[in-house]
Amino acid sequence: MTDITSSRTAETFAPALGGDRATDALERALQDAPADKVEAFITSRSGDFTRFAGARVHQSQAIDEVQIMVRAEVDGRVSRAASSSFGALGAAVDRACAAAAQQAKDGAAPAPLRTDLPAPGTDTVASAFDSSLLWGDDTAAWSVADHARLADRAMNEANALGGQAAGMFGRAVTEVAFHDREAHLSRYAYASEAQGSLTVRIDDGSSHWKDMSRFSNRLGAEAAVTRTLAEASRTRGRAKLEPGEYDVVLGPLAAGELLDFFGAFGFTGSALSAGFGAIANRGGELVASSLVSVHDDATSDVGLPFPFDFQGTSKRDVPMIAHGIAQSAVTDRETAYALKSESTGNFHIAREEAPHAIPMNVILRGSEPTEEELISGIENGVYLQRFWYTRTVDPVRTTITGVTRDACFMIKNGKIAYPVESMRFTMSVLDALARVDGVGRDYLSQPLMNVFNGSASAPAIRVRGFSLGTAPIAKG
């Protein structure tokens, strides 16, 4: 048994700063800032993550981090300054104001205009948000010792089967505070987060699981360990799969991987205002099966809901694809101004990226069938658990490429028959979604790369005519 302990308990698993401390600090720091307009946000994240591989927990990690971003505007010129220290808030304000003033002195181009924030007390979207979606007492009670016991179980049982297990179980608490001096607006919220991942390899067989939620009980981690061990054992002795077009069931992780690309395919305000992508060129058209609805919805209890973005704008349900029809793009205050609309609360800023609006809590809406019922509707096809190393090939045609991975099986007469090898694929995401004739009910959620509080959630889907490998050219 791995002996791992942590000083955090259910009682001390809490936001690092707290709402009063964070918002008071922002209000004081911005009060006399030498700028025409100034705003700032603070994020903090505290968590425990137990990573394991082979036969041991190789990293029991406690994370405590703070990020600060200040935006100052002088004569229409804007500058930002960041810090990773709560004590450096004042210095960040000074740097942002000085840089904005220097831009104005140098005659730099003005920043894009943006929509105003609602007056305090008039934001009906904010008042409608269900705050019970944010915090799970079960997550607070899901201790490092619990993570270690799960890790031990996975490693010991995999070893007994002649294989190895690797993965992570963890929890975190995230908080965001925002203040806009001119709008007289302060916002604050905090949320719990539970996540787990597991890969089991036995000989040439493997299976993978991943999930995340505000609530640890929703992960079903014990059952996920059992299933992943069983699937890894069943995938030994993979058969060669001939290249060709197959009816497939994409497991929730494979289906969720497709959602990661919606920001690149034109479902953003910047793409729409530039005349690029799915909404600009195919808005109002049927681009997917009528069974397919893909929303950016941080008000849902799926994925990682949160009430507002880094501009203080309330998040809302944005139907990017509604019953197959390309419908809406996500926006921030700048792109909303350009489009003469309202911000959807999707402003984001990340490392090595310019500020922009991006899908952040993407959900492929589920239906009634179980995964087994989707499989039963295929006479001769393939089950694909997940994709790996996916990349954009052509954002205009929504084409991506990647490799199928882990628990992939041939389907015969509506039943899982035997395991098959991984295959390269290249296909259009929208074309695949247009051939969906079944959507499952049980979600798995996975993080969106480089997106704060970002997640992609999907159930299994059934797709008719999915190309795997490079089909041979017929002679003659």
C-alpha positions in Angstrom: 0.0 0.0 0.0 1.3 3.4 -0.9 1.5 5.7 2.1 0.6 9.2 0.8 -0.8 11.9 3.1 -1.7 15.6 2.6 -2.2 18.4 5.0 -5.4 19.4 3.1 -8.6 18.0 4.6 -12.3 18.4 3.6 -12.3 21.3 6.0 -9.2 23.0 4.6 -9.9 22.3 0.9 -11.0 25.8 0.2 -10.2 28.8 -2.0 -6.7 30.2 -1.3 -7.8 33.9 -1.2 -11.5 34.1 -0.6 -13.9 36.6 -2.1 -13.6 39.5 0.3 -9.8 39.4 0.3 -9.5 39.1 -3.5 -12.1 41.7 -4.5 -11.0 44.2 -1.8 -7.4 43.9 -3.1 -8.5 44.6 -6.7 -10.7 47.5 -5.8 -7.9 49.2 -3.7 -5.2 48.6 -6.3 -7.3 50.0 -9.1 -8.9 52.9 -7.3 -6.2 55.5 -8.0 -4.6 53.9 -11.0 -3.4 56.6 -13.6 -5.5 55.4 -16.5 -8.7 56.3 -18.2 -10.0 52.8 -17.7 -8.6 49.9 -15.7 -9.7 46.4 -14.9 -8.0 43.3 -13.5 -8.7 39.7 -12.6 -7.1 37.3 -10.2 -7.2 33.5 -10.5 -6.0 31.0 -7.9 -5.8 27.2 -8.1 -5.0 24.9 -5.2 -5.0 21.1 -5.7 -3.7 17.7 -4.9 -2.8 15.4 -7.8 -1.5 11.8 -7.4 0.3 10.5 -10.4 1.4 6.9 -10.7 3.0 4.4 -13.0 4.2 0.8 -12.9 4.2 0.0 -9.3 4.5 3.2 -7.4 3.1 6.7 -7.0 5.9 8.7 -8.6 4.5 12.2 -7.9 2.1 13.3 -5.2 1.8 16.9 -6.1 0.3 19.8 -4.2 -0.4 22.9 -6.4 -0.9 26.4 -5.1 -0.7 29.1 -7.8 -2.0 32.6 -8.4 -2.2 34.5 -11.7 -3.0 38.3 -12.0 -3.8 40.2 -15.2 -4.3 44.0 -15.3 -5.7 45.9 -18.3 -5.2 49.6 -18.5 -6.4 52.0 -21.2 -5.1 55.5 -21.8 -6.4 57.6 -24.7 -7.8 54.5 -26.3 -4.4 52.6 -26.1 -4.4 49.4 -24.1 -1.7 47.5 -22.3 -1.8 44.5 -20.1 0.6 43.4 -17.3 0.6 40.0 -15.5 2.1 38.6 -12.4 2.1 35.2 -10.6 2.3 36.8 -7.1 -0.6 38.2 -5.2 1.7 40.6 -3.5 2.7 42.0 -6.9 -0.7 43.3 -7.8 0.2 46.9 -7.3 3.3 46.6 -9.4 1.3 45.0 -12.2 -1.2 47.9 -12.1 1.7 50.4 -12.4 3.3 48.5 -15.3 0.0 48.3 -17.3 -0.8 52.0 -16.8 2.7 53.1 -17.7 2.8 51.0 -20.8 -0.6 52.2 -22.0 0.5 55.8 -21.4 3.6 55.3 -23.4 1.6 53.8 -26.3 -0.6 56.9 -26.3 2.5 59.1 -26.3 4.0 57.2 -29.2 0.8 57.4 -31.2 0.2 53.6 -31.3 -3.0 52.4 -33.0 -6.1 52.5 -30.6 -7.4 49.2 -29.3 -10.6 47.8 -30.8 -13.8 49.1 -29.2 -15.9 46.8 -27.1 -19.4 46.4 -25.6 -20.1 47.8 -22.2 -20.7 45.7 -19.1 -24.2 45.7 -17.7 -24.9 48.2 -14.9 -24.6 46.6 -11.5 -27.8 44.8 -10.5 -29.1 44.6 -14.1 -27.4 41.4 -15.3 -30.3 38.9 -15.6 -28.0 36.2 -16.9 -25.8 36.4 -13.8 -28.8 36.2 -11.5 -30.1 33.1 -13.3 -26.9 31.1 -12.8 -27.2 28.1 -10.5 -24.3 28.3 -8.1 -24.9 24.8 -6.8 -23.2 23.6 -10.0 -19.9 24.9 -8.8 -19.0 23.1 -5.5 -19.1 19.5 -4.5 -18.6 18.5 -0.8 -17.8 15.0 -2.2 -14.8 16.5 -4.0 -13.6 18.3 -0.9 -13.8 14.9 1.0 -12.1 13.0 -1.8 -8.6 13.0 -0.2 -5.1 12.2 -1.4 -5.4 8.9 0.6 -8.4 8.0 -1.5 -6.5 8.8 -4.7 -3.6 6.7 -3.6 -5.9 3.7 -2.8 -7.3 3.9 -6.3 -3.9 4.1 -7.8 -2.7 1.1 -5.7 -5.7 -0.9 -6.8 -5.2 -0.1 -10.5 -1.4 -0.9 -10.3 -1.8 -4.1 -8.3 -4.6 -5.6 -10.4 -2.9 -4.7 -13.6 0.3 -6.4 -12.3 -1.7 -9.5 -11.5 -2.9 -9.6 -15.1 0.7 -9.3 -16.3 0.5 -5.6 -17.2 1.0 -2.1 -16.0 -1.2 0.8 -15.0 -0.4 4.5 -15.1 -2.5 7.6 -14.6 -3.6 10.3 -12.2 -6.4 11.1 -9.7 -6.7 14.6 -8.4 -8.8 17.4 -7.1 -8.6 21.2 -7.2 -10.3 24.4 -6.1 -10.3 27.3 -8.5 -11.3 30.9 -7.8 -11.7 34.0 -10.0 -12.1 37.6 -8.9 -12.7 40.5 -11.3 -13.0 44.2 -10.9 -13.7 47.0 -13.5 -13.2 50.4 -11.9 -15.3 52.4 -14.4 -18.2 49.9 -14.5 -18.2 49.7 -10.7 -18.4 46.0 -11.1 -16.8 43.3 -8.9 -17.3 39.6 -9.5 -16.1 36.5 -7.6 -16.7 32.8 -7.8 -15.0 29.6 -6.8 -15.4 26.0 -7.8 -14.2 22.5 -7.1 -12.8 20.1 -9.7 -12.3 16.4 -9.6 -10.5 14.5 -12.4 -8.9 11.1 -13.1 -7.1 9.3 -15.9 -5.9 5.7 -16.3 -4.1 3.8 -19.0 -3.7 0.0 -18.6 -1.3 -2.0 -20.9 -1.3 -5.8 -20.9 1.0 -7.3 -23.6 -0.1 -5.6 -26.8 -3.5 -4.7 -25.3 -4.4 -1.3 -23.8 -7.4 0.7 -22.6 -7.7 4.3 -21.5 -10.2 6.3 -19.3 -10.4 10.0 -18.5 -13.1 12.1 -16.9 -13.5 15.4 -15.0 -16.3 17.1 -13.1 -17.1 19.5 -10.3 -18.2 16.4 -8.4 -15.9 13.5 -7.7 -18.8 11.1 -7.3 -19.7 11.6 -10.9 -16.4 10.2 -12.1 -17.3 6.7 -11.1 -13.6 6.1 -10.5 -13.9 2.6 -9.0 -16.1 1.3 -11.9 -13.8 3.1 -14.4 -10.8 1.2 -13.0 -12.7 -2.1 -13.3 -13.7 -1.4 -16.9 -10.3 -0.2 -18.0 -8.6 -3.3 -16.6 -11.1 -5.6 -18.4 -10.8 -3.8 -21.7 -7.0 -3.9 -21.7 -7.1 -7.6 -21.1 -9.7 -8.0 -24.0 -7.5 -6.1 -26.5 -4.6 -8.5 -26.4 -3.8 -10.1 -29.7 -5.0 -7.3 -31.9 -5.9 -8.3 -35.5 -4.9 -6.2 -38.5 -7.6 -3.9 -39.8 -7.7 -3.3 -43.5 -8.0 0.3 -44.7 -11.4 1.3 -45.8 -14.7 2.9 -44.8 -16.5 1.5 -41.8 -19.6 2.1 -39.7 -18.2 3.1 -36.3 -19.1 3.8 -32.7 -16.9 6.5 -31.4 -16.5 6.2 -27.6 -17.1 9.3 -25.5 -13.4 10.2 -25.5 -13.1 9.9 -29.3 -16.3 11.9 -29.8 -15.1 14.5 -27.3 -11.8 14.9 -29.2 -13.7 16.3 -32.2 -15.0 19.1 -30.1 -11.6 20.4 -29.3 -11.4 21.8 -32.9 -14.5 23.9 -32.9 -12.5 27.1 -32.1 -10.4 26.5 -35.2 -13.3 25.8 -37.5 -14.9 29.2 -37.2 -17.3 29.1 -34.3 -15.8 32.2 -32.8 -16.7 35.9 -33.2 -13.3 36.8 -34.6 -13.7 34.2 -37.4 -17.3 35.4 -38.1 -16.3 39.0 -38.3 -13.5 38.1 -40.7 -15.8 36.1 -42.9 -14.1 32.8 -42.1 -15.3 29.4 -41.1 -18.5 27.5 -40.4 -20.8 30.2 -39.1 -19.6 32.9 -41.5 -20.1 30.6 -44.6 -22.7 28.1 -43.5 -24.6 29.8 -40.8 -28.3 28.7 -40.8 -27.4 25.6 -42.9 -27.7 22.0 -42.0 -24.0 21.0 -41.4 -24.5 17.9 -39.3 -27.1 15.2 -38.5 -30.3 16.6 -36.9 -29.3 14.4 -33.9 -26.2 16.5 -33.3 -26.3 19.6 -31.0 -23.0 21.1 -29.9 -23.2 23.9 -27.4 -20.7 26.0 -25.5 -22.5 26.0 -22.2 -20.8 26.9 -19.0 -24.2 27.0 -17.3 -24.7 23.3 -17.7 -24.0 20.7 -15.0 -21.8 18.8 -17.5 -18.1 19.6 -17.7 -16.7 22.6 -15.8 -19.5 25.2 -15.4 -18.5 28.7 -14.3 -20.5 32.0 -14.2 -18.3 34.6 -15.9 -15.2 35.1 -18.0 -12.1 37.2 -17.5 -13.9 40.4 -18.8 -16.5 40.1 -16.1 -19.2 39.0 -18.6 -21.8 36.4 -17.6 -21.5 33.1 -19.5 -24.5 31.7 -21.3 -25.6 28.7 -23.4 -24.4 29.2 -26.9 -25.7 26.7 -29.5 -22.9 26.4 -32.0 -24.8 23.6 -33.8 -28.4 23.1 -32.9 -30.1 19.9 -34.3 -27.6 19.9 -37.1 -27.8 23.6 -38.1 -24.8 25.9 -37.8 -26.2 28.6 -35.5 -23.9 30.7 -33.3 -20.4 31.8 -32.5 -18.9 32.5 -29.1 -17.8 36.1 -28.5 -16.0 38.4 -26.2 -16.7 42.1 -25.7 -14.5 43.2 -28.7 -16.0 40.8 -31.2 -19.5 41.4 -29.9 -19.0 45.1 -30.6 -17.8 44.3 -34.1 -20.8 42.1 -34.7 -23.3 44.4 -33.0 -24.2 41.7 -30.6 -23.7 40.8 -26.9 -20.7 39.0 -25.5 -21.3 35.4 -24.7 -18.7 35.4 -21.9 -16.0 33.6 -23.8 -13.0 35.9 -23.5 -9.8 34.0 -22.8 -6.2 34.8 -22.4 -3.6 32.0 -22.1 0.2 31.6 -22.3 1.7 32.5 -25.6 -1.7 33.6 -27.1 -3.3 36.9 -27.8 -6.6 37.6 -26.0 -9.5 36.1 -27.9 -12.9 34.5 -27.6 -12.9 30.7 -27.7 -15.3 27.8 -26.9 -14.6 26.8 -23.3 -17.2 24.4 -22.0 -18.1 22.4 -25.2 -20.8 19.8 -24.9 -22.2 17.4 -27.5 -25.7 17.0 -26.1 -26.6 13.4 -25.2 -29.7 11.3 -26.0 -31.2 8.1 -24.7 -29.2 5.1 -26.1 -26.5 3.3 -24.1 -23.2 2.7 -25.8 -24.1 -1.0 -26.1 -27.3 0.0 -27.9 -25.3 2.0 -30.4 -23.0 -0.9 -31.0 -26.0 -3.2 -31.5 -27.0 -1.2 -34.5 -23.9 -2.0 -36.5 -23.7 -5.3 -38.4 -20.1 -5.0 -39.5 -18.0 -2.1 -38.2 -15.5 -0.8 -35.6 -15.6 0.5 -32.0 -13.0 3.3 -31.5 -12.2 4.2 -27.9 -10.2 7.3 -28.5 -8.0 9.3 -30.8 -4.4 10.3 -30.3 -2.1 13.0 -31.8 -4.9 14.7 -33.6 -4.1 17.8 -35.7 -5.9 20.2 -38.0 -5.3 19.6 -41.7 -7.7 22.1 -43.3 -9.8 24.3 -41.0 -12.0 25.5 -43.9 -13.1 21.9 -44.6 -12.9 21.0 -40.9 -10.4 18.3 -41.7 -8.3 16.7 -39.0 -5.9 13.8 -38.9 -4.9 11.5 -36.1 -4.5 7.9 -35.0 -7.0 5.6 -33.3 -5.7 4.3 -30.0 -6.2 1.8 -27.1 -9.4 -0.3 -26.9 -10.5 -0.6 -30.5 -12.7 -3.6 -31.6 -14.3 -5.1 -34.6 -18.1 -5.2 -34.3 -19.9 -8.2 -35.8 -23.6 -8.6 -35.8 -24.1 -5.9 -33.2 -21.5 -7.3 -30.8 -17.9 -6.6 -29.9 -16.0 -9.3 -31.6 -12.2 -9.0 -31.4 -9.6 -6.3 -30.9 -8.0 -4.5 -33.9 -4.8 -2.5 -34.4 -4.6 1.3 -34.4 -5.1 3.1 -37.7 -4.3 6.5 -39.1 -7.4 8.5 -40.1 -8.0 11.8 -42.0 -11.5 13.1 -42.2 -13.8 16.2 -42.0 -15.3 16.6 -38.6 -18.5 18.1 -40.0 -18.8 15.4 -42.6 -18.5 12.8 -39.9 -21.1 14.6 -37.7 -23.4 14.7 -40.8 -23.4 10.9 -40.8 -24.3 10.4 -37.2 -27.4 8.2 -36.7 -27.1 7.6 -33.0 -26.1 9.6 -29.9 -25.5 8.1 -26.5 -26.4 9.2 -23.1 -23.3 8.8 -20.8 -20.8 11.6 -20.9 -17.0 11.7 -20.4 -15.3 15.1 -20.1 -11.7 15.9 -20.9 -9.7 19.1 -20.7 -9.4 21.5 -23.6 -5.7 22.2 -24.2 -4.4 25.5 -22.9 -7.9 26.7 -21.9 -8.5 27.8 -18.3 -11.4 25.9 -16.8 -11.9 24.4 -20.3 -13.6 21.1 -21.0 -15.1 19.0 -23.8 -17.9 16.6 -22.9 -19.5 14.0 -25.2 -21.3 10.7 -25.1 -20.6 7.9 -27.6 -21.9 8.5 -31.1 -22.5 6.2 -34.1 -21.2 7.3 -37.5 -21.9 5.7 -40.8 -19.0 5.6 -43.2 -15.8 6.5 -41.3 -12.6 6.2 -43.3 -9.7 4.4 -41.6 -6.3 4.1 -43.1 -5.6 4.8 -46.8 -7.9 2.8 -49.0 -6.1 1.0 -51.8 -6.5 2.3 -55.3 -8.4 -0.2 -57.5 -6.3 -1.5 -60.4 -7.5 -0.6 -63.8 
